[in-house]
Amino acid sequence: MSHTVTVTRTTTSTTTSAIILNTGYLKTLPGLLKLAQVIIGAVILFIYIYNLDNTRVNFTSHRPEAFFICIATSFFLGSFLLLLSCIISISTGSISRTPPVVCPCLLRTPE
């Protein structure tokens, strides 16, 4: 008794230039906190730039202000780029669904 088996494999590949956005990240707690951080940073920079006196261009005599604007700009750009990378990345969908780690000592009931 001899049998013949024929296997047919069809491979379809498509290419697209569309950018896929992971908007589900903004529905999670880390996504909302990162969005709030970006919004607060933008508001801080807007208020600082709006109140900037155009006659004072030299930051050497105003070192605390120069330090503040450098730190605020750095953290705003860092937060914005992290948020953008999490929204554009497809793999962050699985990262945000990981269960939280709970310390076992918190699960004990007092006697």
N, C-alpha and C positions, 0 to 999 in steps of 0.2 A: 504494500500500500504506500504509494508515494503521493505527496501533496506538494503543490507549488503555491508559494505565497508571494504576492507582488505588493511591494510597498511603494507608494507614491508620496513624495514629499514636495509640498509647494511652499516656497519662501517668498514673502512679499515684504519689501522694504520701501518705506516712504521717507522722504526728507521734507522738512518744513523749516521755514525761517521765522515762524511765529514764536514769540516769547511767552512761555507758560508762567503764569503768576500763581504762587501758592498763597491765596488769600485766606486759607484756613489757619495760617499761622497767626493772623491778627485776631482770631477768635479765642486763642489760648491766653492764659495769664502772662507767660513770658512775652508774647507778642504785644499784648496791650501795654505792659510795662515799658517795653522798648519804644513803642509808639509814643507813649506819654513822655518818655525821656527825650525823644527827638523834638517833640512839640515844645517842651519846656526849654530846651536848649535854643530852639529857634526864637522863642519869645525873648529870652535873655539877650541873645545877640541883636535882635531887632531893637529892643529898648536901649541897649548900649550904643548902637550905631545911630539911632534916632537922636539921642541926647549928646552925641559927640560934637564937641566944639571944633569947627573947621580951622580955627586959628591955631590950635594946638596939634601940630602934626608930629612933633618931636616926642617920642616916648621915653627918651633917656632921662628926662627930669620927672617923669610920672611912672616910676617902676612898678608900683602896685597895680596901676591900671593896665600896664603892658602885660604883666603876669596874668591878671584876670582875663584879659581878652584872649591871650594865647591859650590858656587852659580851657576857657569856655569854647573857643573855636575847635580845639583839638577834640574835646569830648563830644561836641555836636557832630563833627565830621565822622568820628569813630562810630558813634551811635547810629548815624544815618547810613553809613556803609554797612554796618552789621544788619540793620533792618532791611536794607535793600538786598543783601546777599541771602537773607533768610526768606524773603518774599520770592526771589527769583529761583532759588535752589529747589529742586524737586525732592532731594533727600531729607530736607528738614521736616517734612510731613511725618516721617517715622520717628524723628528725634523728639518731637513734641508729644508723642503718644506714649512715651515710656512711663511706667508707673513710678511714683515718688518713692524714695528710699526712706523707710521709717525705722527709727532707732528701736531695737527690741526692748530696751529698758522703759520706753514710754507705753508699751503694751501691757505691762504687768499691772495687775490690780492690787491695790494696797490691802494688806490683811489686818 
